[in-house]
């Protein structure tokens, strides 16, 4: 699979995980349920793709997805903390 696409999917997948945890923590059952279903579909599809790529010697696919996930985590945490600071100063 295209490395850029896997990188972007890593970011998006991580952002959806963050939303899932937020919805669950806030008691939003329907939203948490929907994001859980999206996560399950994405996880299976991405996992199957990565396994296939690695089986054919393409380790860069795993690296691209991993870096995307790391950047996604960093961006979500940074954005959340930034908004807390902005809202507390208001």
Secondary structure, 3 states (H helix, E strand, C coil): CCHHHHHHHHHHHHHHHHHHHHHHHCCCHHHHHHHHHHHHHHHHHHHHHHHHHHHCCCHHHHHHHHHHHHHHHHHHHHHHHHHHHHHHHC
